Amino acid sequence: MLRNKSRETIAVANGIGGDTAFGAVTPPLYLTTTYTFDGFERARTYDYTRAGNPTRDVLAQTIARLEGGAGAVVVSSGMAAIDLALASLQPGDLIVAPHDCYAGTWRLLNARQAKRQFDVVFIDQNNEAALGAALARSPKLLLIETPSNPLMRVVDIRKTAERARAAGARVIVDNTFLSPALQQPIGLGADLVIHSTTKFLNGHSDVIGGVVVAAAHKDFEDLTAWATTTGVTGAPFDAYLTLRGIRTLFARIERQQATARAIAEFLLRHPAVSAVHYPGLADHPSHAIAKSQQSGFGAMLSFEVASGVAGVRRFVEAVEVFTLAESLGGIESLVAHPATMTHASMSVEARAEAGISDSLIRLSVGLENEADLLSDLGGALAAAGGIA
Ligand SMILES: *Cc1c(COP(=O)(O)O)cnc(C)c1O
């Protein structure tokens, strides 16, 4: 096992050359569902793949090390990861969530509340008074998602986690938008970190997956036991592909965020654009916090067109290199219209409260040539036109 190595090295090399059967350099893919016993009452390390699998374990261990956690549980999707992280809540318990959280998270929290499995309060976590009032209700959990989707608002993890802890709440951070390459919430006070590995960690838009990383060993054991009980653990082949994706995480994200910055600056100067949301820009309201707790500004941004919904339609119909699709974090650049796509399942009022306007367009910046992406955006903005 690699000790005291940088995160880049762990991403590339964790598990390499560890095969004891044949000395395979790449960790093998074990598709088996079950394992032989060595003899009567002599179970080996693994007995059944729902409970444990060597391929999935290399992935879990790699992500745990990248996040600086005691252990990680690999599950079948990001939503399954969030649901697993909520499993400790009981009827009457309260969770504090961001008002502008991922729409699937918003739907899950509301659905579980409707079944009276726990209570939820959605707040703007940068609003001191709202946070204070929510924490005064003695919540069991506080969920942070930073930067937020799609407006890229940043929450100060250290400060918010300290306040939550003082109120007796445990802290979960959804680190999907940055990945451990750019942000490590456990070092900032998180108890659990969750990811949709579907996004930057796998990075190739070909696996749905999730992970819960625990800071404490006891939490890791409890999460492992519950994931085995409910059967949400991830498939070995998915784990194999996701580990393959992680090998290039740092190289991908560095290049993608460099292009994202160039795009943000280009959009800022463009007359057809009325607002740009990218924490890397000096005038973004979260710029200072982002700079202090992240090691990069990431490859996600959003902007508003001056020409309204009609302009949005002309824009998305004109792009050629960007592809109109939900999701993010892959090698290919995607464009999404949150109001009708990713955030359509939120109520109109909830969208308005979160500040998601109908003119907002979200970009996930990929690995294509920067000049090609800029000229694609320039052409689409010309088609979108100026003020409606
Ligand atoms: C995509 C996403 C999820 C859900 O993950 P799935 O893998 O689609 O289930 C959760 N949180 C954030 C921030 C996401 O972007």
The ligand as an SDF file (V2000), in Angstrom:
LIG
                    3D

 15 15  0  0  0  0  0  0  0  0999 V2000
  -25.8780   13.9810   -9.9340 C   0  0  0  0  0  0  0  0  0  0  0  0
  -25.8610   14.4470   -8.5320 C   0  0  0  0  0  0  0  0  0  0  0  0
  -26.4240   13.6850   -7.5090 C   0  0  0  0  0  0  0  0  0  0  0  0
  -27.1500   12.3790   -7.7720 C   0  0  0  0  0  0  0  0  0  0  0  0
  -26.3160   11.4140   -8.3000 O   0  0  0  0  0  0  0  0  0  0  0  0
  -26.8050   10.2150   -9.2640 P   0  0  0  0  0  0  0  0  0  0  0  0
  -25.5450    9.4630   -9.5100 O   0  0  0  0  0  0  0  0  0  0  0  0
  -27.4130   10.8150  -10.4810 O   0  0  0  0  0  0  0  0  0  0  0  0
  -27.8070    9.4160   -8.4860 O   0  0  0  0  0  0  0  0  0  0  0  0
  -26.3280   14.1800   -6.2080 C   0  0  0  0  0  0  0  0  0  0  0  0
  -25.7380   15.3490   -5.9410 N   0  0  0  0  0  0  0  0  0  0  0  0
  -25.2050   16.1210   -6.9050 C   0  0  0  0  0  0  0  0  0  0  0  0
  -24.5570   17.4060   -6.5460 C   0  0  0  0  0  0  0  0  0  0  0  0
  -25.2470   15.7080   -8.2260 C   0  0  0  0  0  0  0  0  0  0  0  0
  -24.7290   16.4710   -9.1920 O   0  0  0  0  0  0  0  0  0  0  0  0
  1  2  1  0
  2  3  1  0
  2 14  2  0
  3  4  1  0
  3 10  2  0
  4  5  1  0
  5  6  1  0
  6  7  2  0
  6  8  1  0
  6  9  1  0
 10 11  1  0
 11 12  2  0
 12 13  1  0
 12 14  1  0
 14 15  1  0
M  END
$$$$
